[in-house]
Amino acid sequence: MKHKPRLDTIIRVENIIQRAEKPLSINEINKRSEKQMMRSTINTILQYLENSNKIMRTEKGVVWKTSQEIEYELEANEQEQVSEKTKPYRSNNILELLKELEQSSQELQEANKELRKIKI
């Protein structure tokens, strides 16, 4: 069974990251803690905080997300979802879509003729 950190340990790590003025490495988080932790414990806590959208891991280390960053990410995700839904229509112009529709219509008419022949 995997070790699960206690709540007070999670809160301690949260506070360390939140108060930091620059990105922190795992070693730095451990140094700033009043109690030493196993690296696996810190990694488990960081994974939880990242999944909770409270921190962000960068090349320079771990940083606390501000409410503005979270709002910006949410807006960006919403815009991405909208653009994904409309992407096929943006890539084709209306004339191409009309041609495709006409071709599909012709194919349906031919399929209906074949079905009528089979029924007779």
LOKE-663726 format. One record per residue (C-alpha): z negated, x negated, y negated. Coordinates in steps of 0.05 Angstrom, whole numbers, plus 5000, padded with zeros to 4 digits. Each point is the difference from the previous one (the first is absolute). Layout:
// residues N
ZXY/...
END
This chain:
// residues 120
500050005000/501949744932/494449854951/499550504943/497149774933/494050374971/500750414937/495849524958/504649435021/506250394980/496850184932/498149274989/507249785012/502650564955/495449784944/502049275006/507550174996/499050514945/496249514955/504849425010/504349804942/505449695044/502650085071/495149785053/501249665067/496050215061/496149344995/498350154927/497650705018/495549705053/497349484951/498350534948/496450435051/492449935005/500750045076/505249625039/504950425040/504749865057/507349954980/501750585047/494950444964/503149844932/507050135028/497850675028/496950194932/506349774963/504450415046/495750614987/500249904925/507549895001/501050645041/495650364950/504549764944/494349644965/502649285005/506549645002/501449355038/504449524962/502249285012/494449774955/494650425035/496750684999/499650414936/496750664983/504950554980/498850354935/501150754993/506249854958/503149595056/498650555050/503250534954/506049554990/500949915075/499550745012/505250154947/504649465028/499350295071/501650704974/506249754964/502249625063/499350635042/504150414950/505549474998/500149965076/501350755004/505749984951/502949325020/505950265043/502350454943/499749444949/504249535041/505750505009/503650344943/501350755001/507349935021/498049615063/494850535017/505150554991/504949645046/494649925053/498250744994/507350205006/500949565062/493750295032/502650704985/506649855034/496549715060/495850635006/506250444996/503349605055/493850055043/499850764990/507450055022/498449605063/494150465015/504450624992/505049715049/494549885051/497350714993/506850315013/
END
